[in-house]
Amino acid sequence: MPVLVAIVTPQPGKMDEAADAFSAIIPDVHGEPGCELYALHRNADKLVMIEKWADAETLAAHGRAPALAKLGAKMGALVAEPMQLLILEPVPVGDPTKGAL
């Protein structure tokens, strides 16, 4: 079950607009096969999407999905630098409900 972390740095003054672009596609992504978690987080200058997919195939399909194309079209002018993507494999430790996403 891959976990993906996407880190976005919006242009100054574009945080809300970038968050809105993500918010617009979240319902569509939640409906994609294999989506177990697709949750947006933020701090003062970054947006962080934390995702969990059933397997590598559904994550790959998400990368080709219409929702991501729609997001990409909106985000180009809103970001200050390229998005950082981390694809992670869980290392479960301790309580299985708390030791991994």
Buried (B, 14 or more C-beta within 10 A) or exposed (E): BBBBBBBBBBEEEBBEBBBEBBEEBBEBBEEBEBBBBBEBEBEEEBBBBBBBBEEEEBBEBBEEBEBBEBBEEBBEEBBEEEEEEEEEEEEEEEEEEEEBE
